[in-house]
Amino acid sequence: MKVPIILSKKQLILDLCREKGLDRVGEQAIRGLRVDLRRRLGPDDGTSFSYIASVLREAGMRVDYQDRFTGP
């Protein structure tokens, strides 16, 4: 019997970024990642742009996105 692999939301964001071959992320790419997350996690997923940007910054990616919830 196969056991399903459960990824954290952070890992899923990083995997999606890797799949898309992104090395620099702006608002448009973040929108695309959010759409992909909703496809995988369901329409009730409310992942914010700032959360996605923060995850990517923590991973060392170049992120060209700012709002009042994210740092420069």
TIKE-255100 format. One record per residue: x negated, y negated, z negated of N, C-alpha, C in turn. Coordinates in Angstrom, 2 decimals, always signed. Each point is the difference from the previous one (the first is absolute). Layout:
<<X,Y,Z>,<X,Y,Z>,<X,Y,Z>>,
...
This chain:
<<-0.84,+1.18,+0.00>,<+0.84,-1.18,+0.00>,<-0.89,-1.25,+0.00>>,
<<+0.33,-0.93,+0.91>,<-0.75,-1.25,+0.06>,<+0.49,-0.97,-1.06>>,
<<-0.94,-0.67,-0.63>,<+0.33,-1.01,-0.99>,<-0.14,-1.36,+0.68>>,
<<+1.05,-0.83,-0.06>,<-0.10,-1.31,+0.66>,<-1.06,-0.87,-0.68>>,
<<-0.70,-0.74,+0.81>,<-1.01,-0.93,-0.51>,<+0.68,-1.34,-0.22>>,
<<-0.11,-0.51,-1.19>,<+0.63,-1.28,-0.33>,<-1.10,-1.04,-0.09>>,
<<+0.07,-1.00,+0.89>,<-0.97,-1.08,+0.01>,<+0.53,-1.17,-0.81>>,
<<-0.90,-0.72,-0.62>,<+0.40,-1.24,-0.64>,<+0.30,-1.02,+1.09>>,
<<+0.75,-1.01,-0.35>,<+0.33,-1.05,+0.97>,<-1.29,-0.69,+0.47>>,
<<-0.94,-0.19,-0.93>,<-1.28,-0.62,+0.37>,<-0.72,+0.85,+1.05>>,
<<-0.06,+1.29,-0.25>,<-0.69,+0.88,+0.94>,<+0.71,+0.02,+1.35>>,
<<+1.31,-0.03,-0.02>,<+0.77,-0.02,+1.24>,<-0.30,-1.27,+0.81>>,
<<-0.08,-1.13,-0.67>,<-0.33,-1.26,+0.68>,<-1.39,+0.10,+0.64>>,
<<-0.96,+0.51,-0.74>,<-1.36,+0.13,+0.53>,<-0.05,+0.99,+1.16>>,
<<+0.73,+1.09,-0.11>,<+0.04,+0.99,+1.09>,<+0.63,-0.59,+1.26>>,
<<+1.08,-0.75,-0.17>,<+0.66,-0.63,+1.15>,<-0.95,-0.99,+0.68>>,
<<-0.73,-0.73,-0.79>,<-0.97,-0.97,+0.53>,<-1.08,+0.72,+0.80>>,
<<-0.48,+1.09,-0.54>,<-1.03,+0.80,+0.67>,<+0.54,+0.57,+1.31>>,
<<+1.24,+0.53,-0.04>,<+0.62,+0.55,+1.21>,<+0.12,-1.03,+1.10>>,
<<+0.28,-1.25,-0.38>,<+0.16,-1.07,+0.98>,<-1.35,-0.59,+0.44>>,
<<-1.07,+0.40,-0.68>,<-1.32,-0.51,+0.35>,<-0.20,-1.46,-0.37>>,
<<+0.66,-0.44,-1.03>,<-0.10,-1.40,-0.41>,<-1.24,-0.24,-0.85>>,
<<-0.72,-1.06,+0.32>,<-1.13,-0.37,-0.85>,<+0.19,-1.41,-0.55>>,
<<+0.92,-0.73,+0.61>,<+0.37,-1.33,-0.47>,<+1.52,-0.07,+0.07>>,
<<+0.62,-0.52,-1.04>,<+1.45,+0.05,-0.09>,<+0.57,-1.39,-0.22>>,
<<+0.94,-0.37,+0.86>,<+0.72,-1.26,-0.14>,<+1.46,+0.28,-0.28>>,
<<+0.82,-1.05,+0.05>,<+1.41,+0.14,-0.33>,<+0.72,+0.98,+0.92>>,
<<-0.29,-0.06,+1.28>,<+0.66,+0.91,+0.95>,<-0.32,+1.47,-0.31>>,
<<-1.25,+0.29,-0.31>,<-0.38,+1.38,-0.33>,<+0.66,+0.45,-1.30>>,
<<+0.11,-0.92,-0.96>,<+0.65,+0.33,-1.26>,<+1.48,+0.30,+0.24>>,
<<+0.64,-0.77,+0.88>,<+1.39,+0.29,+0.35>,<+0.12,+1.41,+0.59>>,
<<-0.92,+0.35,+0.88>,<+0.01,+1.33,+0.61>,<-0.19,+1.10,-1.03>>,
<<-0.91,-0.22,-0.95>,<-0.23,+0.98,-1.06>,<+1.25,+0.16,-0.87>>,
<<+0.68,-1.12,-0.24>,<+1.23,+0.06,-0.81>,<+1.09,+0.80,+0.71>>,
<<+0.12,-0.19,+1.31>,<+0.97,+0.78,+0.79>,<-0.34,+1.48,-0.08>>,
<<-1.28,+0.33,+0.15>,<-0.43,+1.40,-0.08>,<+0.28,+0.60,-1.39>>,
<<-0.22,-0.79,-1.04>,<+0.29,+0.48,-1.36>,<+1.49,+0.32,-0.15>>,
<<+0.85,-0.87,+0.53>,<+1.44,+0.24,-0.11>,<+0.41,+1.25,+0.77>>,
<<-0.65,+0.24,+1.12>,<+0.29,+1.22,+0.75>,<-0.34,+1.23,-0.80>>,
<<-1.10,-0.07,-0.72>,<-0.46,+1.17,-0.75>,<+0.66,+0.13,-1.37>>,
<<+0.29,-1.13,-0.64>,<+0.51,+0.04,-1.37>,<+1.50,-0.23,-0.09>>,
<<+0.62,-0.40,+1.09>,<+1.44,-0.23,+0.00>,<+0.33,-1.48,+0.04>>,
<<+1.22,-0.31,+0.41>,<+0.41,-1.39,+0.18>,<+0.08,-0.81,-1.30>>,
<<+0.03,+0.67,-1.13>,<+0.05,-0.72,-1.27>,<-1.37,-0.43,-0.50>>,
<<-1.06,+0.38,+0.72>,<-1.35,-0.39,-0.42>,<-0.14,-1.51,+0.09>>,
<<-0.41,-0.60,-1.07>,<-0.11,-1.46,-0.05>,<-1.42,-0.49,-0.17>>,
<<-0.95,+0.67,+0.61>,<-1.40,-0.40,-0.14>,<-0.18,-1.41,+0.54>>,
<<-0.59,-0.87,-0.80>,<-0.17,-1.40,+0.40>,<-1.27,-0.19,+0.84>>,
<<+0.00,-1.07,+0.76>,<-1.19,-0.36,+0.78>,<-1.19,-0.20,-0.92>>,
<<+0.26,-0.66,-1.15>,<-1.11,-0.29,-0.91>,<-0.59,+1.28,-0.59>>,
<<+0.82,+1.01,-0.25>,<-0.51,+1.27,-0.52>,<-0.89,+0.66,+1.05>>,
<<+0.47,+0.03,+1.24>,<-0.80,+0.60,+1.08>,<-1.32,-0.74,+0.14>>,
<<+0.05,-1.33,+0.01>,<-1.22,-0.80,+0.13>,<-0.96,+0.27,-1.16>>,
<<+0.52,+0.11,-1.21>,<-0.84,+0.25,-1.17>,<-0.68,+1.37,+0.08>>,
<<+0.75,+1.01,+0.42>,<-0.56,+1.35,+0.13>,<-1.15,-0.02,+1.01>>,
<<+0.21,-0.66,+1.11>,<-1.02,-0.04,+1.05>,<-1.23,-0.79,-0.45>>,
<<+0.21,-1.10,-0.71>,<-1.13,-0.77,-0.52>,<-0.80,+0.83,-1.01>>,
<<+0.70,+0.70,-0.87>,<-0.68,+0.87,-0.98>,<-0.87,+1.03,+0.69>>,
<<+0.44,+0.45,+1.17>,<-0.74,+1.02,+0.76>,<-1.14,-0.62,+0.80>>,
<<-0.15,-1.33,-0.07>,<-1.10,-0.66,+0.69>,<+0.28,-0.43,+1.42>>,
<<+1.27,+0.03,+0.39>,<+0.34,-0.43,+1.36>,<+0.13,-1.51,+0.07>>,
<<-0.20,-0.52,+1.20>,<+0.19,-1.43,+0.23>,<+1.49,-0.25,+0.23>>,
<<+0.59,-0.81,-0.85>,<+1.43,-0.26,+0.07>,<+0.22,-1.50,+0.20>>,
<<+0.65,-0.35,+1.11>,<+0.31,-1.39,+0.31>,<+1.48,-0.24,-0.30>>,
<<+0.32,+0.05,-1.27>,<+1.38,-0.22,-0.42>,<-0.02,-0.57,-1.41>>,
<<+0.81,-1.06,-0.21>,<+0.11,-0.58,-1.33>,<+1.44,-0.38,-0.25>>,
<<+0.42,+0.16,-1.22>,<+1.26,-0.53,-0.48>,<-0.22,-0.36,-1.46>>,
<<+1.04,-0.40,-0.66>,<-0.20,-0.44,-1.39>,<-0.33,+1.14,-0.96>>,
<<+0.16,+1.25,+0.45>,<-0.27,+1.15,-0.86>,<-1.35,+0.66,+0.26>>,
<<-0.68,-0.41,+1.05>,<-1.30,+0.60,+0.31>,<-1.10,-1.05,-0.16>>,
<<-1.16,+0.48,-0.36>,<-1.14,-0.89,-0.12>,<-0.62,-0.24,+1.38>>,
<<-0.90,-0.95,+0.07>,<-0.66,-0.28,+1.30>,<-0.92,+1.12,+0.43>>,
